[in-house]
Amino acid sequence: METKCILSLSVARTLLSQGCKLVDVDTSSKRVGKLVFVFERDEFFDERLAKLSNVEER
């Protein structure tokens, strides 16, 4: 299974509300004190994340 880590709580909540599958929540090894939301990466997830990225860039 391929996964993708998301650091932003608001992005993670949005992905969850849109039906993306959360696999795990862990502490970040790169950013001390931060949580990482691990999602199952599939075509649906990639589409949702791409749409979110386009909205945030505006």
C-alpha positions, 0 to 999 in steps of 0.5 A: 500500500502506498501512503502519503503524509500530511502535516496540516490538520486542516488539509487532513480534516478536509481529505477525511471529510471527502472520503480519503482513508486515514491509515495512521497518525504519528509524530513527525520525525522531521518536525519535532512536536508535530503530528503527521496524518498518514493517508492511503494514496490512490487515484481518489486521494491524488485527485482530492489533494490536487484540488485542494492544492489548486484552491490554496494557491489562489 
